[in-house]
Amino acid sequence: MNNFTLNANPIVAFLQKPAAEFTKADIIEYMVGNDIRMVNFMYPGGDGRLKTLNFVVNDLDYLDTILSCGERVDGSSLFSFIQAGSSDLYVLPRFRTAFLDPFAEIPTVTMLCSFFDKDGRPLESSPEHTLHKAAEAFRRVTGMEFQAMGELEYYVISEDEEVYPAQDQRGYHESAPYAKGGDFRTRCMQYISQAGGQIKYGHSEVGNFSLDGKNYEQNEIEFLPVPVEQAADQLMIAKWIIRNLGYQLGYDVTFAPKITTGKAGSGLHIHMRMVKDGKNQMLSDGKLSRNARRMIAGMMDLAPAITAFGNKNPMSYFRLVPHQEAPTNVCWGDRNRSVLVRVPLGWAADVDMSRSANPLEPAMAYDTSIKQTVEMRSPDGSADLYQLLAGLCVACRHGFEMEDALEVAERTYVNVNIHAAENASRLASLDQLPDSCVASAGCLERQRLVFEEYGVFSPAMIDGIIAQLRSFKDETLRRDIEGNPSEIQRLVTRYFHCG
C-alpha cells in the first residue's frame, strides 16, 4: 500500500504524489484526464473571507495561460490599504492548494492564490505573503519549522426538535440522537479532506440550546499540525466548506465568538509545535523543552497585541470574560483551561496503553513525542487567519530573541484555577488581555515594532488593523450593555457572520 491509497483528495490519488509537489503540468494532466473544463481562483480579501474568480477552459493554450500568468484583479475592492488610482493586482494560483470543488455542478478545479504588485513582486501587505514572511523569519532565527493547527468551533442552527432534547450546555462529545448535527459535521469533514485538509477529529461541543424555535448546536473540527502556511489555507477552505454545505442543506452556520448571553462561545484555539529534521522539539526527556518555554515566553510578552489579529470585533470581548473557559489573563499552565496558553496532556508516560486496552496486541515502542503541542486559547472565529498565524509565528520567534525568556516563562506559569477565590492574589499579579477592540489596538500600537521586524508585517498593514479596531469605538461597550440582553443580541446579529 503506497502513501496515497487512502488520500481523500482525488487529485492526489490520481497523480499519486503529495499536493506539496504539484506542478502546472500535473494540474493540466488531471484536468485533461478527467475532462474538467472549469477553474476557480480563490483568495482572501481584507474582510478575511475567500473571494472567487471563475474560468471556463476551452483549449489547452488558455489553460496554460491562466495557470502561468494568473489574472488581474481590483485590489482597492479587496483591501482598504490600496488606493483606487493604483489598484491593479495580479493573482497567481498556488498549485499545491488544488482541489476538486465539492459544490460545483460543473466539475471544477479550485486553487488558492497569492497576490503580486504591478512590478511582479509579492504584495507586502497581502495576508498569505505576511504569513510566508513570518514562517521564513522563524526558520532563519531558530533553525526550525513552525507548525500549527486549529480547533474550528462553530454553531449549526436548525429548526428545533422536541424529540431527544439535549441537556443545555452539556453537549461535549454528545452522540446522536441527542446531538443532531453529527451527519452534517462528518460530511463537512469528508469535503474538507477531499480539499486537502488534514483533520484530526470532529465532535459536538459544549454549547447547545433552543431559542425562538431554533436549535443551536456547537461543533468542532480539529486539524493535525502542518507547516503554518498550509494550516492557514486549510482553515480558510474549511470555513468556506462548512458555510457552503450548511447553506445547501438549509442550516445557518456561525463562527461568531458569542451568540447569546449565558451560553458557550466559540473560540479558535491554535496549537503549535516546532519541528527539526522531522522531529518535534517541544519535549526533552519527556518534559517541556527549554525551546518550548522560550516559545511560550514570546507569546506571554506579545499576547495583548495578538488579540488585534485573533479577536476582530466587539463581540470577541464578550467571550473573554472571567469564569469561562476563555482566558482573561496572560499566563500559561499544564492541562489548565483557565490559562491563556495551555500545555495539553501529552503521551509522555512510558506506558503501552494500547496493549493494556488490547491484550492480544504485541508490545510496541511508538514515538509519541510528535504529538506534543502548546495551545493559544484567546483567538476566535472573527480572526484574520493569516494575520493570526503570522502573529503567533512572530511571537514564538520573539521568545528566542528575549534575553529573559525563561524567567518570563517561569513568572507567568500557573498550575491552579486562576479564577478560584483562593487564588485572587495570584490573579492580581498577572497582566490582563484587552477588554475591547480599542484596547487591543492600543496594545498592537505599543508592540508593533516586534511584528514589523524582518519585514513580516508591513507598517501599512499594522496601521490598517489599528484603524479598523479603533473604528468600533467600544472602549466601554462591554461594561455599558452587559445587563441589556436586547442590546447584546443586536450586536450579535450585526457580527453573526464574522471572519
URFENGI-V465527 format. One line per field, one symbol per residue. burial: + if it has 16 or more other C-alpha atoms within 10 Angstrom, else -. A space follows every 10 residues. Layout:
burial=???
This chain:
burial=---+--++++ ++++---++- -+---+++-+ +----+++++ ++++++-+++ ------+--- --++-++--+ ++--++-++- ++----++++ ++++++++++ ++----++++ +++++++--- -+++++++++ +++++++++- -+-+++++++ ++++++++-- ----++--+- ++-+----++ ++-++--+++ +++++++++- -+++++++++ ----++++++ ++++++++++ +++++++++- ++++++---- ++++++++++ +-++++++++ +++++----+ +++----+-+ ++++++++++ ++++++++++ ++++++++++ +--+++++++ ++++++++++ ++++-+-+-- ---------- --------++ ++++++++++ ++++++++++ ++++++++++ -+--++-++- -+++-++++- ------+--- +-++++++++ +++++-++-+ ++---++++- ++-+++-+++ ---++-++-- -------++- ++--++-++
